[in-house]
């Protein structure tokens, strides 16, 4: 079986070499880059299964690299920032990162996050599993990962798709942050972070809560969220 490919983009050579050795020992194929231009040039040839991307890079800013990677495809991205404020983390999530870690981070935690993201991406529905959601105004295919809203295709990142699938599968039911992190992010409790969920929900809302859409993601304060589907005011 081919090894899964991890692409580490960080301007700190010590971090690059440390993560390369650690992930190779864990059974991954690893490539590294120290700046944004090199990263974009290598990404198309290496074709990683997941990218670990430092948002503070020389020459080309990490957020710009994230934007270009997201424009080119849906490879999962874990953003890394060393800044104490939340600006980069929020921007990274809003621009399509699937998760983030803050320096200094534990290699063990990062490995667990990488495995969690890849595990979610690898889930393929079996013959007895529900493979699509089809309700008035919304079609979601779990196999092709296609989403159509009012007959218009909308583009979602991998994590946005997983989030929509779980919320829409539980439409008109409240789900907690803990449930979302467990089912969508496959996190262990020690990695719990409500802000990750909140930022992805914020981005998903922008894409599905358009004019004429009967769908809303409402906040249940102190608990989590609910995907509401209505038809002329009557719950579907």
Beta strands, then each sheet from edge to edge (+ up, - down):
strand 1: 5-9
strand 2: 29-33
strand 3: 50-54
strand 4: 76-81
strand 5: 99-102
strand 6: 132-135
strand 7: 138-141
strand 8: 147-149
strand 9: 152-153
strand 10: 174-176
strand 11: 215-220
strand 12: 224-231
strand 13: 234-235
sheet 1: 2+ 1+ 3+ 4+ 5+
sheet 2: 6+ 7- 8+ 9-
sheet 3: 10+ 12- 11+
sheet 4: 10+ 12- 13+
end
